[in-house]
């Protein structure tokens, strides 16, 4: 009996579906336009189509369906959130407006920030005070909390966020307030000591506010999706992808929707890590270019790095500090507005710019024929010959080359250039933007990308990967099988995992053992509960430890990994203080180029990741057959101002293992096209991946 598994990834432009037979490694995929106003409409259409392609019914899928979605991200960016209230300490009602007093542009007199997820008019104050050491000076009055519940009911509140001062040190007061409000109101209530029990008032409060404001949005959506899956006959329930690169049950995700932000890109990074291990790469740069954005993530030693320095809903997408700093663990990646739908324009200086604004799925690029009139990257790729307008989505969604020409001609007129040169300029500018963003992101983290292989995926990734790799001095590019839907595939190779943290500020040489173990035991219990809710057996849980540390007296800290161990081995804290100090000094040296050996180390936050083994997945081998001839040729321009080159076009699915190709060449599949530029060679591997090597200048 086949072991079918299904994953769904909703992106800004397309919704991707992957169906995998765990026994044979057979993969069936589909790609359909996303429906932002009605997300499940596109999902249902894509799932139904994929099942039909595979020739199976929903009852044949008995494993949990894994889902990654942009629902939370879009709700916060567009402000389409629930009517939520914030309850905080008396005198601290302006926290979401004051923010952290950081100006992302020092000289902008009209500086803008996104409106808080909960407005000041729905922020309410209560008399309560807990010190930074966790000592309660004033307990909340239950009668005052009950009276507040009456006010909140009158305001038509749909959810409540409770964030009291220093609740990370002692959550008693906050939990008391949250319990009373939940009982009185019957709406979702979340406390900062559950959502983000970490030091620093504004990030903790805004994270909790974002969580509360999206709970009434995400909960019904996940309920509707789960109900539809049951009605169709799917037998394994629903798991949700998180931004940390793990999956959890739908119930846990519904209570913590803020953890779902960037779940799709995280799944792509996990797929990159899976391929890195499979192909024997210690280091691999993930390059994921879709219809709306491009993401890059560095895989080192088999896995992506996590960060807690993450922003959502930026006023200016690529200006750090202009959004909400949410304290959730997330795969460390850089995202820029460079997708197939990115709009090309002329700026105030008369220069060609591409992105960050996007035509999205509605109306989409001009060539989609859905009402779009602005020139985009996809339109340029059509005009350059990289894409066959008659074969987009295998011919099911033909592109309008005339509309692409007309849109680009307007831009060409503004630039005083030919249409061909303008299309080439759009292609080059977007490649430069993506390479520059990846390079800067790596430099900020002390990494040098030169010589690092690239893995390309997403609908537009294989089209642009060789050009970006040349700019990054990458020696090779991996084009995995089904590259266009690799993020959805990544959800199928993702372990059940939750990353938890709690602040307890203590000097390393002075923290009592029982106090440290109390914090770690609480985190382990919560991690075990989350994994068991997703069906993980207690003896299959493993814990990984880390701390956020700094020199005593400093104001910022860095995260230090400390190893892992299985459940049941007693106290898992077996790292000597000297070892922690040594690891901290080594990391500090790498980041800042110095250490301060005479100053003691202070631990700020304790971190525990609870996870199970990733699902075992193997792909079907590609048959070794005789060499396949091109199915045709197409004129392609690879350089702005250069002549079109007659380029052979191959059916990628028909290429046998061991096939060797020399650029230029086009490898077409239903969902994307791999563009092998001049100066590159490629070979098809046993699993259908194409590995390209750079052999010389184009």
ABEGO torsion letter per residue (X at the ends): XBBBBBBBBBBAABBBBBBBBAAAGBBBBBBBBBBAABAAAAAAAAAAAAAAAAGBBAAABABBBBBBBAAAAAAAAAGBBBBBBBBBBBGAAAAAAAEAGBBABAABAABBBBBBABBAAABBBBBBBBBAAGBBABBBBAAAAAAAAAAAAAAGBABBBBBBBGAAABAAAAAAAAAAAAAAAGBBBBBAAAABBBBEAAAAAAAAAAAAAAAAAAAAAAAAAAAAAAAAGBAAEBBBBBAAGBBBBAAAAAABAAAABGAAAAAAAAAAAAAAAAAGBABBBBBBBBAABBBBBBBBGGBBBBBABBBBGBABAABBGABBBBBBBBBBBBBBBBBAABBBBBBAAGBBBBOABBAEAOAEBAAAGAGBABBBAAAAAAAAGABBAAABGGGABBBBAAAAAAAAAAAAAAAGBBAAAAAAAAAAAAAAAAAAAAAAAAAAAGBBABGBBBBBBEAAAAAAAAAAAAAAGBABBBBBBGAAAAAAAAAAABBBBBBBBBBBBBBAAABBAAAAAAAAAAAAAAAAAAAAAAGBBAAABBBBBBBBBBBBGBABBBBBBAEBBBBGAEBABABBAAAAAAAAAAAAAAAAGBBBAABBBBBABBBBBBBBBBBBBBBBBBBBBBBBBBAEBBBBBABBGBBBBBBBBBBAAABBBGBBBBOBBBBBBAABBBBBBBGBBBBBBAAGBBBBBBAEBX
